[in-house]
Amino acid sequence: MRISEKAKAISPSPTLAIDSKFKQMKKQGIPVVGFGAGEPDFNTPENIKQAAIKAIENNFTRYTPASGTLELKQAVCDKMEKDTGLKYTTANVIICNGGKHALTNAFMAILNPGDEVIIPAPYWVSYPEMVKMADGIPVYIETEEENNFKFTMDQLEAAFTPKTRALVINTPSNPTGMVYTREELQEIADFAVKHEIYVIFDEIYEKLVYEGQHINIATLGDEIRKLTIIVNGMAKTYAMTGWRIGYAVAEAPVIKAMSNMQSHATSNPNSIAQSASVEALTGDQSFIDQMKAEYIKRRDYMVKRINSIEGLSCREPHGAFYIFMNVKGVLGKEHYGRMIHTAHELCEDILDRALVAMVPSEGFGLDGYVRLSYATSMEVITTGLDRIEEYLQGKSEKIVYSDNSLD
């Protein structure tokens, strides 16, 4: 069958094979544990769920405006003013079907064929594919662990060309958990203003900062504010991944363009989830501190434990809920009669033998690392790290399972 060239150019996630294998093994009753979760393991707070139930009971089940309800847009504006001091109107806000949809809309709104978008690596796996879907060209900056996985200004200057249209900044970062400082963001803002390029500012993990402070780049002056497209959502802060509500905040012409496209592609986000999101933004926020406290306990345990295992190391993440573990010390070596050269091969073998699922770093644009999520229980964390250490000590055995367990 004929498939478009654009569709054929979009790469599937390189982690899908491991994830599929993990699910097959779990379905067969094999006691696998996973560090792959990109979502909180907490339940959505009760007040948010009750707001959704109330919306259903009040028959709030019909179409809303395609770009979202005025009530939720205003809640976003109020949240922005409270958190950043920035005053926006509802004309500056679009409500989307998740943060991923907001990002896709943003790239579609600002890119013409051949426009370039600078993406620091390691990056969230979907950024390059979103740029490609918008007919843009991703341009990568490979960062160094020694610099906390942050690019230098010299690297940014070298990546810039006359075709550069935008720069993606994700802070706190998926997959590294690093957080940009005010000083670092000011340099980036000055660069963007100088070259008149957009900053796609993905702050989906903004409330999950453990050291330092989350700074929104749009607060660093009127000129950079006009060039910033802020992307956020309800998923990570309020444990609402399945509710699929994200939003973007930007200059009105950008939001209008995004809204026009959304009106034809998906129309409005779920009406009930929008009502629940109003409660999330305006209601009791104590849940966030409780969640953060638990994440810090898990992070601290994992950092200490990983750095005690020969061949492994990691830096302490300052935000989000991921650890980007350096596995270079165990690559290029023979494990159980097999030479393991890449992080992907290591993850495959550890899943087979130690029954632990992890996300290899190739999908994030670097090799030699593995992403571990601590959005999971301490029991899973301790069991998983025990098994990884036993694997590296030569104490694991290959598990035999069927590849045909899924319908």
C-alpha positions as CSV (number, residue, x, y, z in Angstrom):
1,M,0.0,0.0,0.0
2,R,1.1,3.5,-0.7
3,I,2.4,5.4,2.4
4,S,3.4,9.0,2.4
5,E,7.1,10.0,2.4
6,K,6.5,12.0,5.5
7,A,5.0,9.1,7.4
8,K,7.9,6.8,6.3
9,A,10.4,9.4,7.6
10,I,9.0,9.3,11.2
11,S,10.9,6.8,13.3
12,P,9.2,4.6,15.9
13,S,10.5,4.7,19.4
14,P,13.7,2.6,19.7
15,T,12.5,1.5,23.1
16,L,9.3,-0.1,21.8
17,A,10.9,-3.6,21.3
18,I,12.1,-3.7,25.0
19,D,8.8,-2.4,26.2
20,S,6.8,-4.9,24.2
21,K,9.0,-7.7,25.5
22,F,8.6,-6.5,29.1
23,K,4.8,-6.6,28.7
24,Q,4.9,-10.1,27.2
25,M,6.9,-11.4,30.0
26,K,4.7,-9.8,32.6
27,K,1.6,-11.2,31.0
28,Q,3.1,-14.7,31.3
29,G,3.5,-14.2,35.0
30,I,7.3,-13.7,34.9
31,P,8.2,-11.4,37.9
32,V,9.7,-8.6,35.9
33,V,10.1,-5.1,37.3
34,G,10.3,-1.9,35.3
35,F,12.1,1.5,35.6
36,G,10.5,2.8,32.4
37,A,7.5,4.7,33.8
38,G,7.2,8.2,32.5
39,E,4.3,8.9,34.7
40,P,3.7,9.4,38.4
41,D,2.8,6.2,40.3
42,F,0.4,8.3,42.5
43,N,-3.3,8.5,41.9
44,T,-5.0,11.7,40.8
45,P,-6.0,13.7,43.9
46,E,-9.5,13.1,45.1
47,N,-10.7,16.8,44.7
48,I,-9.8,16.6,41.0
49,K,-11.6,13.3,40.5
50,Q,-14.7,14.8,42.3
51,A,-14.6,17.8,39.9
52,A,-14.8,15.4,37.0
53,I,-17.7,13.5,38.5
54,K,-19.5,16.8,39.1
55,A,-19.0,17.8,35.5
56,I,-20.6,14.6,34.3
57,E,-23.5,15.0,36.7
58,N,-24.0,18.5,35.4
59,N,-24.0,17.2,31.8
60,F,-20.9,19.1,30.8
61,T,-20.4,16.5,28.1
62,R,-20.8,18.5,24.9
63,Y,-18.3,20.4,22.7
64,T,-16.4,23.2,24.2
65,P,-14.5,25.9,22.1
66,A,-11.9,24.1,20.0
67,S,-9.0,25.8,21.8
68,G,-10.4,25.0,25.3
69,T,-12.9,26.6,27.8
70,L,-12.5,30.2,28.9
71,E,-12.6,29.0,32.5
72,L,-9.6,26.7,32.1
73,K,-7.7,29.3,30.0
74,Q,-8.3,31.8,32.8
75,A,-7.1,29.3,35.4
76,V,-3.9,29.0,33.3
77,C,-3.5,32.8,33.2
78,D,-4.0,33.0,37.0
79,K,-1.5,30.2,37.5
80,M,1.1,32.0,35.3
81,E,0.7,35.3,37.2
82,K,0.9,33.6,40.6
83,D,4.0,31.5,39.7
84,T,5.9,33.9,37.4
85,G,4.4,37.4,37.7
86,L,3.7,37.3,34.0
87,K,0.2,38.6,33.0
88,Y,-1.4,36.8,30.1
89,T,-5.0,37.0,28.7
90,T,-7.0,34.0,27.5
91,A,-6.0,35.0,23.9
92,N,-2.5,33.8,24.9
93,V,-3.6,30.3,25.9
94,I,-4.6,27.2,24.1
95,I,-5.7,24.0,25.8
96,C,-4.6,20.8,24.0
97,N,-4.9,17.1,24.2
98,G,-1.9,16.7,26.4
99,G,1.5,18.4,26.4
100,K,2.6,16.3,23.4
101,H,-0.2,17.8,21.4
102,A,0.7,21.3,22.4
103,L,4.2,20.8,21.3
104,T,3.1,19.3,17.9
105,N,0.8,22.3,17.4
106,A,3.6,24.7,18.2
107,F,6.0,23.2,15.7
108,M,3.2,23.1,13.1
109,A,2.4,26.8,13.7
110,I,6.0,28.2,13.4
111,L,7.8,25.9,10.9
112,N,8.0,26.0,7.1
113,P,9.6,23.2,5.1
114,G,13.4,23.2,5.7
115,D,13.3,25.3,8.9
116,E,15.7,24.1,11.5
117,V,15.1,23.5,15.2
118,I,18.0,23.1,17.6
119,I,17.5,20.3,20.1
120,P,20.0,19.5,22.9
121,A,20.8,15.8,23.3
122,P,19.9,13.9,25.4
123,Y,16.4,14.9,24.5
124,W,12.9,13.6,25.0
125,V,12.4,11.0,22.2
126,S,9.4,12.8,20.5
127,Y,11.0,16.2,19.9
128,P,12.8,15.2,16.6
129,E,9.8,13.4,15.2
130,M,7.5,16.3,16.0
131,V,9.8,18.6,14.1
132,K,9.9,16.2,11.2
133,M,6.1,16.0,11.1
134,A,6.0,19.8,10.8
135,D,8.4,19.6,7.8
136,G,11.3,20.9,9.9
137,I,14.8,19.6,10.4
138,P,16.1,18.7,13.8
139,V,19.7,19.9,14.6
140,Y,21.3,18.3,17.6
141,I,23.7,19.6,20.2
142,E,25.4,16.7,22.0
143,T,26.0,17.7,25.6
144,E,28.5,16.3,28.1
145,E,27.8,14.7,31.5
146,E,30.7,16.7,32.9
147,N,28.6,19.8,32.1
148,N,25.5,18.3,33.7
149,F,24.1,17.5,30.2
150,K,23.8,21.2,29.4
151,F,25.1,22.8,26.2
152,T,27.6,25.6,26.1
153,M,27.0,28.9,24.3
154,D,29.8,28.0,21.9
155,Q,27.9,24.9,20.9
156,L,24.7,26.8,20.5
157,E,26.4,29.4,18.2
158,A,27.9,26.6,16.2
159,A,24.5,24.9,15.7
160,F,22.9,28.2,14.5
161,T,22.3,28.8,10.8
162,P,20.2,31.2,8.8
163,K,17.6,28.4,8.7
164,T,17.3,28.2,12.5
165,R,13.7,28.9,13.5
166,A,13.6,27.7,17.1
167,L,15.4,26.2,20.1
168,V,13.9,23.6,22.4
169,I,14.6,23.9,26.2
170,N,13.2,21.3,28.6
171,T,13.8,22.1,32.2
172,P,13.6,20.1,34.4
173,S,14.8,17.6,31.8
174,N,13.6,14.3,30.6
175,P,15.8,12.2,30.7
176,T,18.5,13.7,32.8
177,G,16.6,15.5,35.5
178,M,18.9,18.5,35.2
179,V,17.6,22.1,35.8
180,Y,18.8,25.2,34.0
181,T,19.7,28.1,36.3
182,R,18.6,31.7,35.9
183,E,22.1,32.7,34.6
184,E,22.1,29.9,32.0
185,L,18.6,30.8,30.8
186,Q,19.6,34.5,30.6
187,E,22.4,33.6,28.2
188,I,20.0,31.5,26.1
189,A,17.4,34.3,26.1
190,D,20.0,36.8,24.9
191,F,20.9,34.4,22.1
192,A,17.3,33.9,21.1
193,V,16.6,37.6,21.0
194,K,19.8,38.4,19.1
195,H,18.9,35.9,16.4
196,E,15.1,36.3,16.6
197,I,14.3,32.7,17.1
198,Y,11.6,31.0,19.1
199,V,12.2,29.2,22.3
200,I,10.0,26.2,22.8
201,F,10.0,26.1,26.6
202,D,8.8,22.7,27.8
203,E,8.3,23.0,31.6
204,I,6.1,20.0,32.1
205,Y,8.1,19.0,35.2
206,E,8.2,22.5,36.6
207,K,6.8,21.6,40.1
208,L,9.2,18.7,40.5
209,V,12.3,20.7,41.4
210,Y,14.3,19.5,44.4
211,E,17.4,21.7,44.4
212,G,17.5,25.3,43.2
213,Q,14.5,27.0,41.6
214,H,12.5,26.6,38.4
215,I,12.9,29.7,36.3
216,N,10.6,30.4,33.3
217,I,12.7,31.9,30.5
218,A,9.8,34.2,29.6
219,T,10.3,36.1,32.8
220,L,13.7,37.4,31.7
221,G,12.5,40.3,29.7
222,D,9.8,41.5,27.3
223,E,11.8,40.6,24.2
224,I,12.3,37.0,25.1
225,R,8.7,36.7,26.4
226,K,7.5,37.5,22.9
227,L,9.6,34.7,21.4
228,T,8.8,32.1,24.0
229,I,6.2,29.4,23.5
230,I,5.6,27.9,27.0
231,V,4.3,24.3,27.0
232,N,3.0,22.6,30.1
233,G,0.2,20.3,31.2
234,M,-1.6,18.5,34.0
235,A,0.1,15.1,33.6
236,K,3.2,15.2,35.9
237,T,2.2,17.7,38.5
238,Y,-1.2,16.3,39.3
239,A,-0.8,12.6,38.3
240,M,-3.2,13.1,35.4
241,T,-1.4,11.5,32.5
242,G,-4.5,9.7,31.2
243,W,-6.7,12.8,31.4
244,R,-4.8,14.3,28.4
245,I,-4.8,18.0,29.1
246,G,-1.9,20.1,28.1
247,Y,-1.6,23.8,27.2
248,A,0.6,26.4,25.6
249,V,1.1,30.0,26.4
250,A,2.5,32.4,23.8
251,E,1.9,35.6,21.8
252,A,-1.7,35.8,20.5
253,P,-0.8,35.3,16.8
254,V,1.0,32.0,17.6
255,I,-1.9,30.8,19.7
256,K,-4.4,31.7,17.0
257,A,-2.4,29.7,14.4
258,M,-2.2,26.7,16.8
259,S,-6.0,27.0,17.6
260,N,-6.9,27.1,13.9
261,M,-5.0,23.9,13.2
262,Q,-6.4,22.2,16.3
263,S,-9.9,23.1,15.3
264,H,-9.5,21.0,12.2
265,A,-7.4,18.2,13.6
266,T,-9.0,17.3,17.0
267,S,-11.4,20.1,17.9
268,N,-11.7,20.6,21.7
269,P,-9.9,18.5,24.4
270,N,-12.2,16.4,26.6
271,S,-14.7,18.6,28.3
272,I,-14.8,16.6,31.6
273,A,-11.0,16.6,31.9
274,Q,-11.0,20.4,31.3
275,S,-13.3,20.8,34.3
276,A,-11.1,18.6,36.4
277,S,-8.0,20.6,35.3
278,V,-9.6,23.9,36.5
279,E,-9.9,22.3,40.0
280,A,-6.3,21.0,39.7
281,L,-5.0,24.5,39.0
282,T,-7.2,26.4,41.5
283,G,-7.7,23.9,44.3
284,D,-5.6,22.4,47.1
285,Q,-1.9,22.1,46.1
286,S,-0.7,20.2,49.1
287,F,-0.6,17.0,47.1
288,I,2.4,18.3,45.2
289,D,4.7,18.6,48.3
290,Q,3.7,15.2,49.4
291,M,4.6,13.7,46.1
292,K,7.9,15.6,45.9
293,A,8.9,14.4,49.4
294,E,8.5,10.8,48.3
295,Y,10.4,11.4,45.0
296,I,13.3,12.9,47.0
297,K,13.5,9.8,49.2
298,R,13.6,7.5,46.2
299,R,16.1,9.6,44.3
300,D,18.5,9.8,47.2
301,Y,18.4,6.1,47.7
302,M,18.9,5.4,44.0
303,V,21.8,7.8,43.6
304,K,23.7,6.4,46.5
305,R,23.0,2.8,45.5
306,I,23.9,3.2,41.8
307,N,27.2,5.0,42.7
308,S,28.1,2.1,45.0
309,I,27.9,-0.5,42.1
310,E,31.1,-1.2,40.3
311,G,30.9,0.0,36.6
312,L,27.9,2.2,37.2
313,S,27.5,5.9,38.1
314,C,25.1,8.7,38.0
315,R,24.7,12.4,38.8
316,E,22.1,13.6,41.2
317,P,19.1,14.9,39.3
318,H,17.7,18.2,40.5
319,G,14.2,17.7,39.0
320,A,11.7,15.5,37.2
321,F,11.8,11.8,38.3
322,Y,14.5,10.2,36.2
323,I,18.1,9.2,36.7
324,F,20.4,9.0,33.7
325,M,22.8,6.2,34.7
326,N,26.2,6.0,33.1
327,V,26.9,2.4,32.0
328,K,30.0,3.0,30.0
329,G,32.0,1.1,32.6
330,V,30.3,-2.2,31.8
331,L,30.1,-1.8,28.0
332,G,32.6,-3.3,25.6
333,K,32.9,-6.3,27.9
334,E,31.7,-9.9,27.9
335,H,28.6,-10.7,30.0
336,Y,27.5,-14.3,30.1
337,G,29.4,-15.2,27.0
338,R,28.1,-12.2,25.0
339,M,30.0,-9.0,24.1
340,I,27.8,-6.0,25.2
341,H,28.7,-2.9,23.1
342,T,25.7,-0.6,23.5
343,A,23.2,0.5,26.2
344,H,20.4,-1.1,24.1
345,E,22.2,-4.5,24.1
346,L,22.8,-4.1,27.9
347,C,19.1,-3.4,28.5
348,E,18.1,-6.4,26.4
349,D,20.3,-8.7,28.3
350,I,19.4,-7.4,31.7
351,L,15.7,-7.8,30.9
352,D,16.4,-11.4,29.7
353,R,18.5,-12.4,32.7
354,A,17.8,-10.1,35.6
355,L,14.1,-9.4,34.8
356,V,14.6,-5.6,34.9
357,A,13.2,-3.3,32.2
358,M,15.1,-0.1,31.6
359,V,15.2,2.5,28.8
360,P,18.5,2.7,26.8
361,S,19.9,6.1,25.9
362,E,20.1,5.7,22.1
363,G,16.5,6.9,21.9
364,F,17.5,10.1,23.7
365,G,20.3,10.8,21.3
366,L,23.3,9.5,23.2
367,D,24.9,6.1,23.9
368,G,26.4,4.8,27.1
369,Y,23.5,5.6,29.4
370,V,20.3,4.1,30.7
371,R,17.2,6.1,32.0
372,L,15.7,4.9,35.2
373,S,12.4,6.3,36.5
374,Y,11.8,6.6,40.2
375,A,8.1,7.2,39.7
376,T,7.7,3.7,41.1
377,S,7.6,2.1,44.5
378,M,10.6,1.7,46.8
379,E,10.0,-2.1,46.6
380,V,10.4,-2.0,42.8
381,I,13.5,0.3,43.1
382,T,15.3,-1.9,45.7
383,T,14.4,-5.2,43.9
384,G,15.5,-3.8,40.5
385,L,18.8,-2.4,41.7
386,D,19.5,-5.7,43.6
387,R,18.9,-7.6,40.3
388,I,21.1,-5.2,38.3
389,E,24.0,-5.6,40.7
390,E,23.6,-9.4,40.7
391,Y,23.6,-9.4,36.9
392,L,26.9,-7.5,36.9
393,Q,28.3,-9.9,39.4
394,G,27.5,-12.8,37.1
395,K,24.7,-14.3,39.2
396,S,21.8,-14.1,36.7
397,E,20.4,-16.7,34.5
398,K,18.5,-16.3,31.2
399,I,14.8,-16.7,31.4
400,V,12.9,-18.7,28.7
401,Y,9.6,-17.2,27.6
402,S,7.3,-17.2,24.6
403,D,7.2,-14.3,22.2
404,N,3.6,-15.1,21.3
405,S,1.9,-14.3,24.6
406,L,0.1,-11.3,23.3
407,D,-3.0,-11.4,21.2
